[in-house]
Amino acid sequence: MFRQGDPRRLPLPSPQQIADLRLAAAQMTGAKRRAFQAEMTVHYCAGSARRETIEVGLAERRTGVTCVGAQSTFSGRKRWEEQHPQAAAALGHLAEAHAQQDPTFRTPLAYTRLTAKAAVAALRDQGYKEKQVPAPSTMATVLNRLGFRLRKVLKAKPQKKIAQTDAIFDNIKKKTRKRRLQATSNA
């Protein structure tokens, strides 16, 4: 492409720089990796490369359009809610029946007294087969994804003692004494 003495010739990266570039590219995936490789190709190789990944990265850089692969979208195991939508809906109704809003209203999450084991048992009682119902540990994760937190719900704490409390109890004691005296005098 360029001749040996041509001033437009870019300096070649050292073997250490090449190793560093490969290491950096290995840490990235997808569009980020292609963008990095395209940038390094432009910087070190005047934009000429023959690898398909780099060509895609250069095209993305030139057009501004990022290619999205279907690999991540369609790979992996589907979540339990996606595999069994009817059972997930039944679980949502079951958890909602046992749910309670956070008393401080600081979070939009609902706390439920329903345990994962109880949820599994309830779904089985509703007629779902054992293959359709996940293990209790997975059930806890599913409930968390549905917006429920499996925590003990704090009961309402009694109010602090107010100034009139002693007066109220003194009044009750007086009335009970009077009734006892009346009951013993009538007898």
C-alpha positions in Angstrom: 0.0 0.0 0.0 2.6 2.6 1.1 6.3 2.5 0.1 9.0 2.1 2.7 10.1 5.8 2.7 6.6 7.2 2.3 5.8 9.9 5.0 2.1 8.8 5.0 3.0 5.4 6.3 1.8 4.7 9.8 4.1 3.2 12.4 3.5 -0.5 13.0 2.5 -1.4 16.5 5.0 -3.3 18.6 4.3 -6.9 19.5 3.5 -5.7 23.1 1.0 -3.2 21.7 -0.6 -5.9 19.6 -0.9 -8.2 22.6 -2.5 -5.3 24.6 -4.9 -4.5 21.9 -6.0 -8.2 21.6 -6.4 -8.4 25.4 -8.5 -5.2 25.4 -10.7 -6.5 22.5 -11.1 -9.9 24.3 -12.6 -8.1 27.3 -15.4 -6.6 25.1 -18.3 -8.2 23.3 -20.6 -7.3 20.4 -20.9 -3.7 19.1 -18.3 -2.3 21.7 -15.7 -4.8 20.5 -16.3 -4.1 16.8 -16.2 -0.3 17.5 -12.9 -0.7 19.3 -11.4 -2.9 16.6 -12.5 -0.5 13.9 -11.0 2.4 15.8 -7.7 0.6 16.2 -7.8 -0.4 12.5 -8.2 3.2 11.4 -5.5 4.3 13.8 -2.8 1.6 13.1 -3.8 0.2 9.7 -5.2 3.3 7.8 -8.6 1.7 7.8 -7.7 -1.4 5.8 -8.5 -4.8 7.3 -9.7 -8.1 6.0 -11.4 -9.7 9.0 -15.1 -9.8 8.9 -15.6 -8.5 12.4 -13.4 -5.5 11.7 -15.2 -4.9 8.4 -18.5 -4.8 10.2 -17.1 -2.5 12.8 -15.8 -0.1 10.1 -19.2 -0.2 8.4 -20.9 0.6 11.7 -18.5 3.5 12.2 -19.0 4.8 8.7 -22.9 4.6 8.7 -23.6 5.1 12.4 -25.9 2.1 12.4 -25.1 -0.6 15.0 -25.7 -4.2 14.0 -27.6 -6.2 16.6 -27.1 -9.9 16.7 -29.9 -12.4 17.5 -27.6 -14.6 19.5 -28.2 -13.0 22.8 -31.9 -12.6 22.2 -32.6 -16.2 21.3 -30.0 -18.0 23.3 -30.3 -19.3 26.9 -33.0 -20.9 28.9 -36.3 -19.0 29.1 -37.5 -17.9 32.5 -40.1 -19.9 34.4 -42.7 -17.2 33.9 -42.2 -17.4 30.1 -42.4 -21.2 30.0 -45.5 -21.4 32.2 -47.5 -18.2 31.9 -50.7 -19.6 33.3 -49.0 -20.9 36.4 -47.1 -17.5 36.7 -50.5 -15.7 36.6 -51.9 -18.0 39.3 -48.8 -17.4 41.4 -49.2 -13.6 41.0 -52.8 -13.8 42.2 -51.8 -16.0 45.1 -49.0 -13.7 46.2 -51.2 -10.7 45.8 -53.7 -12.2 48.2 -51.0 -12.4 50.8 -49.3 -9.1 50.0 -48.9 -6.0 52.1 -47.6 -2.7 51.1 -44.4 -1.4 52.8 -45.7 0.6 55.8 -43.3 3.4 55.1 -44.3 3.6 51.4 -40.6 4.1 50.5 -40.6 1.3 48.0 -43.1 0.2 45.4 -42.5 -3.5 46.4 -45.1 -5.5 48.2 -44.1 -7.7 51.1 -45.8 -11.0 51.3 -46.1 -13.5 54.2 -46.3 -16.3 51.7 -43.2 -18.5 51.8 -41.7 -20.1 48.7 -42.6 -23.6 50.0 -46.2 -22.5 50.7 -46.4 -21.0 47.1 -45.2 -24.3 45.7 -47.7 -26.3 47.7 -50.5 -23.9 46.8 -49.8 -24.2 43.1 -49.7 -28.0 43.3 -53.1 -27.8 45.2 -54.5 -25.8 42.3 -53.7 -28.7 40.0 -50.4 -27.8 38.4 -48.1 -30.7 37.9 -44.8 -31.1 39.6 -42.9 -30.4 36.3 -44.7 -27.1 36.0 -43.9 -25.9 39.5 -40.3 -24.8 40.3 -38.3 -25.7 43.3 -38.7 -23.5 46.4 -35.4 -21.6 45.8 -36.5 -20.8 42.2 -39.9 -19.9 43.4 -38.4 -17.3 45.7 -36.5 -15.8 42.8 -39.7 -15.8 40.6 -41.7 -14.0 43.4 -38.9 -11.4 43.6 -39.0 -10.9 39.9 -42.8 -10.4 40.1 -42.3 -7.6 42.6 -42.9 -9.5 45.9 -40.4 -9.7 48.8 -40.4 -12.7 51.0 -39.9 -11.1 54.3 -41.6 -11.3 57.7 -44.1 -8.4 57.8 -43.6 -6.3 60.8 -46.7 -6.0 62.9 -47.9 -2.5 63.9 -46.0 -1.3 66.9 -48.0 0.1 69.8 -48.0 3.8 70.3 -45.8 5.3 72.9 -47.3 6.1 76.3 -49.1 9.4 76.3 -49.5 11.7 79.2 -53.2 10.8 79.7 -52.5 7.0 80.0 -52.0 7.1 83.7 -55.1 9.1 84.2 -57.1 6.7 82.1 -56.0 3.7 84.1 -56.5 5.4 87.4 -60.1 6.2 86.3 -60.6 2.5 85.4 -59.3 1.3 88.7 -61.6 3.7 90.6 -64.6 2.4 88.7 -63.7 -1.2 89.3 -63.3 -0.6 93.0 -66.7 1.1 93.2 -68.3 -1.9 91.4 -66.6 -4.3 93.8 -67.7 -2.4 96.8 -71.3 -2.2 95.5 -71.2 -5.9 94.7 -70.0 -6.8 98.3 -72.5 -4.4 100.0 -75.4 -5.8 98.0 -74.5 -9.4 98.8 
